[in-house]
């Protein structure tokens, strides 16, 4: 989980990222995989990530106004 895509901000990197996303969504939507229970720790981690505010594209967690 959590593959890194080098140069994902380029046009080809964005297409690769989108292609990987679609492949993953198609894979996990298969009926035999949908019946498998998800790990509680993984669910907690994902929920915590989704609860955080979204950053603007290309935003940095660091400020230049220190």
Residue frames as a rotation matrix with the C-alpha (Angstrom) as fourth column:
UNK 1
0.579 0.815 0.000 0.00
0.815 -0.579 0.000 0.00
0.000 0.000 -1.000 0.00
UNK 2
0.764 -0.211 -0.609 1.14
0.044 -0.925 0.376 3.55
-0.643 -0.315 -0.698 -0.57
UNK 3
0.219 -0.700 0.680 3.14
0.957 0.291 -0.008 3.29
-0.192 0.653 0.733 -3.77
UNK 4
0.084 -0.294 -0.952 5.18
0.046 -0.953 0.299 6.32
-0.995 -0.069 -0.067 -4.73
UNK 5
0.614 0.112 0.781 4.87
0.776 0.093 -0.623 7.63
-0.143 0.989 -0.030 -8.28
UNK 6
-0.372 -0.824 -0.426 7.90
0.597 -0.564 0.570 9.59
-0.711 -0.042 0.702 -9.41
UNK 7
-0.989 -0.084 -0.123 6.92
-0.025 -0.722 0.692 12.76
-0.147 0.687 0.712 -11.27
UNK 8
-0.450 0.883 0.135 3.20
0.850 0.470 -0.239 12.31
-0.274 0.007 -0.962 -10.61
UNK 9
0.059 0.474 -0.879 2.58
0.160 -0.873 -0.460 16.01
-0.985 -0.114 -0.127 -11.28
UNK 10
-0.820 -0.331 -0.467 3.50
-0.407 -0.237 0.882 15.58
-0.403 0.913 0.059 -14.94
UNK 11
0.025 0.870 -0.492 0.82
-1.000 0.017 -0.021 14.70
-0.009 0.492 0.870 -17.49
UNK 12
-0.075 -0.090 -0.993 2.09
-0.386 0.921 -0.055 11.14
0.920 0.379 -0.104 -17.85
UNK 13
-0.948 -0.292 -0.129 2.39
0.021 0.346 -0.938 10.80
0.319 -0.891 -0.322 -14.08
UNK 14
-0.528 0.832 0.171 -1.20
-0.731 -0.343 -0.590 11.93
-0.432 -0.437 0.789 -13.64
UNK 15
0.208 0.580 -0.788 -2.38
-0.870 0.477 0.122 9.40
0.447 0.661 0.603 -16.23
UNK 16
-0.486 -0.466 -0.740 -0.42
-0.073 0.865 -0.497 6.67
0.871 -0.187 -0.454 -14.47
UNK 17
-0.967 0.149 0.209 -1.91
-0.224 -0.091 -0.970 7.67
-0.125 -0.985 0.121 -11.10
UNK 18
-0.147 0.981 -0.127 -5.44
-0.946 -0.177 -0.271 7.69
-0.289 0.081 0.954 -12.53
UNK 19
0.075 0.104 -0.992 -4.89
-0.633 0.773 0.033 4.35
0.770 0.625 0.124 -14.24
UNK 20
-0.807 -0.426 -0.410 -3.66
0.053 0.638 -0.768 2.81
0.588 -0.641 -0.492 -10.97
UNK 21
-0.759 0.596 0.263 -6.67
-0.528 -0.326 -0.784 4.25
-0.382 -0.734 0.562 -9.14
UNK 22
0.139 0.842 -0.522 -9.11
-0.986 0.169 0.010 2.80
0.096 0.513 0.853 -11.67
UNK 23
-0.205 -0.295 -0.933 -7.38
-0.314 0.923 -0.223 -0.60
0.927 0.247 -0.282 -11.59
UNK 24
-0.980 -0.197 -0.029 -7.55
-0.023 0.258 -0.966 -0.65
0.198 -0.946 -0.257 -7.79
UNK 25
-0.465 0.876 0.127 -11.21
-0.769 -0.329 -0.549 0.36
-0.439 -0.353 0.826 -7.71
UNK 26
0.198 0.506 -0.840 -12.08
-0.843 0.526 0.118 -2.33
0.501 0.684 0.530 -10.27
UNK 27
-0.519 -0.488 -0.701 -10.18
-0.099 0.850 -0.518 -4.94
0.849 -0.199 -0.489 -8.27
UNK 28
-0.996 0.082 0.042 -11.76
-0.035 0.076 -0.997 -4.14
-0.085 -0.994 -0.072 -4.92
UNK 29
-0.297 0.948 -0.112 -15.25
-0.922 -0.315 -0.224 -3.99
-0.247 0.037 0.968 -6.42
UNK 30
-0.491 0.095 -0.866 -15.13
-0.392 0.864 0.317 -7.70
0.778 0.495 -0.387 -7.30
UNK 31
0.506 0.842 0.188 -17.81
-0.556 0.152 0.817 -9.56
0.659 -0.518 0.545 -5.27
UNK 32
0.595 -0.296 -0.747 -15.36
0.522 0.850 0.079 -12.09
0.611 -0.437 0.660 -3.80
UNK 33
-0.560 -0.829 -0.006 -13.21
0.576 -0.384 -0.722 -9.28
0.596 -0.408 0.692 -2.39
UNK 34
-0.320 0.511 0.798 -16.14
-0.464 -0.819 0.338 -7.19
0.826 -0.262 0.499 -1.12
UNK 35
0.711 0.654 -0.259 -17.11
-0.138 0.490 0.861 -9.98
0.690 -0.576 0.438 1.31
UNK 36
-0.012 -0.801 -0.598 -13.67
0.760 0.381 -0.526 -10.05
0.649 -0.461 0.605 2.98
UNK 37
0.855 0.342 -0.390 -13.70
0.518 -0.599 0.611 -8.10
-0.025 -0.724 -0.689 6.26
UNK 38
0.401 -0.700 0.591 -11.35
0.048 -0.628 -0.777 -5.14
0.915 0.340 -0.218 6.46
UNK 39
-0.278 -0.636 -0.720 -8.71
0.820 0.233 -0.523 -4.84
0.501 -0.735 0.457 9.17
UNK 40
0.685 0.614 -0.391 -9.89
0.725 -0.529 0.441 -2.61
0.064 -0.586 -0.808 12.05
UNK 41
0.057 -0.757 -0.651 -6.50
0.524 -0.532 0.665 -0.87
-0.850 -0.379 0.366 12.33
UNK 42
-0.770 -0.301 0.563 -6.54
0.635 -0.263 0.727 -0.06
-0.070 0.917 0.393 8.61
UNK 43
0.141 0.909 0.392 -10.07
0.804 -0.336 0.491 1.36
0.578 0.246 -0.778 8.89
UNK 44
0.651 0.061 -0.756 -9.04
0.640 -0.580 0.504 3.53
-0.408 -0.812 -0.417 11.85
UNK 45
-0.406 -0.889 -0.212 -6.02
0.529 -0.417 0.739 4.83
-0.745 0.188 0.640 9.93
UNK 46
-0.638 0.232 0.734 -8.10
0.693 -0.242 0.679 5.68
0.335 0.942 -0.006 6.86
UNK 47
0.481 0.874 -0.065 -10.79
0.797 -0.405 0.448 7.38
0.365 -0.268 -0.892 8.96
UNK 48
0.354 -0.438 -0.827 -8.14
0.574 -0.596 0.561 9.49
-0.738 -0.673 0.041 10.71
UNK 49
-0.730 -0.647 0.219 -6.63
0.541 -0.353 0.763 10.51
-0.416 0.676 0.608 7.36
UNK 50
-0.366 0.676 0.639 -10.03
0.729 -0.219 0.649 11.43
0.579 0.703 -0.413 5.93
UNK 51
0.566 0.595 -0.570 -10.89
0.824 -0.423 0.377 13.48
-0.017 -0.683 -0.730 9.03
UNK 52
-0.291 -0.755 -0.587 -7.90
0.618 -0.617 0.487 15.77
-0.730 -0.222 0.646 8.42
UNK 53
0.553 0.474 -0.685 -8.48
-0.155 -0.750 -0.643 18.96
-0.818 0.462 -0.342 6.43
UNK 54
0.593 -0.306 0.745 -7.53
0.791 0.397 -0.466 18.77
-0.153 0.865 0.477 2.77
UNK 55
-0.155 -0.719 -0.677 -4.55
0.252 -0.692 0.677 20.80
-0.955 -0.066 0.288 1.62
UNK 56
0.698 0.296 -0.652 -4.63
-0.480 -0.482 -0.733 22.87
-0.531 0.825 -0.194 -1.53
UNK 57
0.884 -0.398 0.244 -2.79
0.463 0.678 -0.572 21.23
0.063 0.618 0.783 -4.44
UNK 58
0.169 -0.954 0.248 0.96
0.547 -0.118 -0.829 21.64
0.820 0.276 0.502 -4.11
UNK 59
0.684 0.089 0.724 0.53
-0.463 -0.714 0.525 23.17
0.564 -0.694 -0.448 -0.66
UNK 60
-0.315 -0.849 -0.423 3.21
0.091 0.417 -0.904 22.69
0.945 -0.324 -0.054 1.92
UNK 61
0.573 0.460 -0.678 2.81
0.679 0.197 0.707 21.99
0.459 -0.866 -0.200 5.61
UNK 62
-0.218 -0.759 -0.614 5.60
0.927 -0.357 0.113 24.49
-0.304 -0.545 0.782 6.19
UNK 63
0.850 0.524 0.052 5.17
0.521 -0.823 -0.227 28.23
-0.076 0.220 -0.973 6.27
UNK 64
-0.050 -0.876 0.479 7.63
0.770 -0.339 -0.541 30.87
0.636 0.342 0.692 5.15
UNK 65
0.260 0.238 0.936 6.27
-0.249 -0.920 0.303 33.27
0.933 -0.311 -0.180 7.81
UNK 66
0.349 -0.170 -0.921 8.22
0.780 0.597 0.186 31.88
0.519 -0.784 0.341 10.77
